[in-house]
Each structure stands twice: as C-alpha cells, then as structure tokens.
Amino acid sequence: MAPGAYDGLSARLIEQAGFPAIYASGGAIARSAGVPDLGLLSMAAIADRLASMVDVVGVPIVADADTGYGNALNAQAAARAFERAGVAAFHLEDQTFPKRCGHYDDKSLVPTAEMVQKLKAVRDAVHDADFVVIARTDAIAVEGFAAALDRAAAYLDAGADVSFVEAPTSEAEIAEIAKRLPGWKLINMFEGGKTPLLPASRLEALGYQLVIVPSDTQRAAIKAMQRVLTAIAGDGSAAAMRGEMASFAEREAIVDTAGYLARGKTYGS
C-alpha cells in the first residue's frame, strides 16, 4: 500500500503511519500548486518537488511521470531527472501530451508503437539497475478492455518492470488484468473513482503487488482546512477546532524540529 503524498509534510505523515512506500501523485502535486491535473506543471517543477520529498523520508517513493512530458527524448530527460531526485520508481503513461487525470473523460492515446519506443528510451536512460519502470495504459476508456491488455503486454515486452492498467470499472476486469498479465502489477484505488474499491487482501489474492491511493490524503486535508477556515471566519480563532488540529508539539515532532536542533548543536563552535 502506497498512499499519495504531494509534499514533504504529507510524505512524512505517510512514513510515520507505517506504510512501506509512498506514492508521489502528479495530480496531487498539481493541485497543491492550485491547478488541475492537466499536465500544467513543468517536469523540472515536479522533479524539484520529488527531491524535497525524498530528502525527508527513508521509505521508497513511487513517482508519477505522466507521459514523460513529450516525446522519447523528453521522457529520457524526465527519467534522468527523477532518478537524480532519488525516487525508487516512476510510471509512464500512454496518453498524448498534455495528459488528463486517469479518471477524467475525453482522453487520447499515442500509438502503441510510440509508447513502446518511449519505454525503451526510458530504460536506456536510467543508470540504477534497481530502478523500477512502471508502464501505465489508459486504454480501457479509449480503446476498450481487450486493447488495454494488449498494450500492457507490449509495454512489458518493451522493458517495463510493472504493468499498470488504469481505471478498470468492475471487479471482473480487475481480476482479469491480474490473470492475463505476467509479473508485477500496480492498481489505483481511491474513493470516488471509476474503479470499485476492493480490500488490499483481495487485491493481493488476485495477484497485485502494489496499490496506490493517490488523492485521498489531499482530499481529507482540503476538508480539514475548510473547516478550520470556517471556524476562524466565524469566531476569530480556531479554538473550536482544537480537538481536530495537531498540537504545536505534535506538529514539531512530525517535522523533527528537536532532531534538527540537536544536529545543529553538534556543529556549534
């Protein structure tokens, strides 16, 4: 299970909750900048955010590389930038650039052959033999379920380590993906999407190894901020929300203020 993070604070919270991996959601990172998930942020901006997240956690981060931000050469540049940022893996998708959120309508895809070459380019670009390349297809909503499976198989043949068939719409499709595709498989689970929610135990039994939950943390944070802002607007303070907020001490513990200060003292004169 890899819940979604979008900055260093949310990444720290996921690690502290005991999860073995973190998903750096491209959509959540975009929304944290106040824009929708439509490929509006630059690759450099995403890579910088990823580096800041990697710096403050010790568990692996799986990143969202969208379409690779262009053609095969752009995808190679993104792969190198993401590898330098320190993430353990990223997924590349077969939408046209700029992309749309996988659960938006009216998506379009590049030809399978183009995506295959992009994956080969990415594989050639990364230096770490342990770096994990995940191939995502959004074909279910565009070309149909059978075409999505064909694309996913071709992407594995091209060198992807993990397959990611986005937005299956039934448990039967979820099971068929796991049955038909070899190797490791990733699935996207979040409240309100096109894919029915299944327990992690059921997904594991079907044959999935990695479950990402991209945006639920951010959506919860949005609601919490709206509630505290309503209290401030109405009462002039957030006193009524005290029980729903982290205390001053809890906040400082999350970001390890004491640890930073202690480390600073070791370099004192």
N, C-alpha and C positions, 0 to 999 in steps of 0.2 A: 504494500500500500504506500503510495507516494502522494500525499495531499499537496495542493497547489500553493506556492508562495510567489510573491511578487516584489519583495524587498528583503533586506537583511533581517528586519524585525520578524516578519512572518516566517522566514526560513528558520530563525532561532526558535520560534514557538513550536514549529513542527518537529524539529530535532528534540527539543525538551519534552515534547509529548511522547517521545519514544519511537517515532517512526524511523524505519531503516533507510529511507530515501526521501528526497524532496523533488517535487515537480515544479520547475520554473515555468509557469504558464505564460505564454506570449500574450494571450488575451488579457490576463490579469495585469501583466506589466503595462500593457497599453492603457487599460482602464485606470491604472494608478497614475498615469500621466494625464488622465481626463479625456482620453479619446477612445473611440470604439475599436474593436478587433478587426480592422480592415487593412492591415499592413502599412499603417501610417508612420510608425517609428522606424528609424534607420537601423541597419544592422549594428553600427557602432554603438548606438544608444543601448540596444539590447545587450550587446557584449559587455559594455561597462556595468550595466545593472547586474548581470550574471557574476562578474568578477567580484562585485561588492557583496553578493550573497555567499559566494564560495569562501570569501575571507573570514566569515563569522560562524561557519558550521563545519562539522567534521564528517558528516554523512554525505554520500554521493548525491549530486544534483543532476536530474534529467531535464534537459532544456528543450525548448520549442524553437526550432529554426525556421518555422513557416515554410516557404517554398525555396529557401536558400537565397531569397532576395534578388532573384533574377535567373540568369542562365547558369550553365555548368561552371563557368569561371567565377561568377558571383557566389555560387554555392561553395566552391573551393575556398574562397576568401572567408566566407562565413565559418566554414569548418575549422580553419586555422585560428580564427579569432575566438571561437567558442572553446577550442582546445586550450588556447593560451589563457582564457578566463578560468579554466580549471574544472569545467563540468565533466561528468563521467560519461555522458551520453547526450545525444540530441535526436529529435525526429525531424525528418524532412518529408514534405507532403507534395502530392501531385496536382495541386491546384495551379491555375495560372496566377501570375503575379500582377497586381497585388491580390492577396488571398482574402477569404472571408472565414469567419468562425465556422468550425465544422458543423455546427447545428443551426447556421443561417441557411436560408433558401437561396436559389439562383447562383449556385457555384458553377465554375467551369474548370475543366481539367486540361493539362498538357497531354500530348500523345504518350502512350506507354513507353515507346522507344526513347523519347526525350527524357522521361524520368529515369529510365534505366541508365542512360549516359550520365545524368546528373549524379546518380548514386555512385557510379564508377568513379566519377571525378572526385566526389567527396571521400571515397575510400582511399584514393591515391593521395589526397591532401593531408590526412591525419597521420601523425607520427607515432602515437602511442598505440601499441598493438592491442591494448586492453580497452581502447576507446570503443564505445558501443554506438553503432549507427542503426537507427530505427526508421523503417520506411512506412510512411502513413499514406493510405489511399482514401480519398473522399468519394470514390466512385459509386457507392451504393445509391446516393441521391441523384446521381447524374446519369450513370450508365446501367445501373441495376446491380443486384447482388452477385450474380454469376461473374459479371465483368470485374467486380471488385476483388473477388477471389483470384481471378486470372492475373490481375495487376499485382496483387500482393505476392503471388508465387513468382512472377517475373522479377519483382524487386528483391526477393530473397536470392534468386539466381544471380542477380547483379552485384551481390555482396553485402546486402543488409543483414544485420545480425538478428533483428527482431522485426516482426510484422505488426502493423497497427492498422486495422480496418475500422475506420471511423464511422460512428453513428448507425450501427445495426439497430433495427427497430423492433425486434422481438427476441424472446429467449431462444427460439428455434434458430434464428440467424446467429446469435451469439455462440450457440453450441456448434453449429455447422462450421463457423470460422475456425474454431478450435480443432475440430475434427479434420478439416481439409488441409490446413496449413501446417507444415512441419516447423520444428524449432520453437524458440521463444516467441510469446505473443503478449502484446500490451492491449489493454482495453480502457476506455474512458468512461468513468462513472460519475455523474453529477446530477443533483436534484433539478428536475425541470427540463432535461434534455430529451432528445428523441429516443435514447436508448433506455430500456427498462432497467431499474436498479435491481441488481442481484447481490446477495451476500458474498463477501470475499471467499468464504469457504466453498460456495457453489462455483464461483469462477475458477478457483484453484482446482476443484474436482473436474471441471470441464477441460482444463489444460492451459489456463492463463498463468503467466508468471509475474506480471506487473500490472497493477491497477493505479491509474492516475485519477485524482479528484481535483480538477483544475481550479474551480472558481468558488467553491462553497465557503472557503475561509474568507475570501474577499467580500462575498455577498453578506456574510454574517457581520463583518466589520462595518459595512455600509449601514446596515440596520442599527448597529450599536451607536455609530456616530450620529445618525439621525435622531436617535432617542436622546442622547446627551445634549445635542444642539437644541432640541425642543425644550428640554429642561432649562438650559441656560437662557433661551429666549423668553421663557415664561416666568422663571424665578430669579433670574440674575445670577444664578450659580448652578452647579451640578450636584448640589448637596443631596437632592432627592435620588440621584443615581449612584450614590456612594457604594451601595452593595453590588452594583453591576460594573464597577470600574476596578482595574488593578490599583492597588495602593501605591503610594510613592515608593515604598520599599520593594514591593513586588516588581514594579517597573524597572527599578535599578538592578535588581537581581537578574532579570531576564537579559539585560544587555551587559551584565558582568562588570558593573562600574567598579566594585571593590577589587576585582581582579586586575583591571586596567590600572587603578591607582597603586596597588601593591607592586605591579610590574614597573611602574614609573619610578617608584622609590628605589628599586634595585639599581637604577641608572643615575640616582642622585649623587651629587658631589659630597 
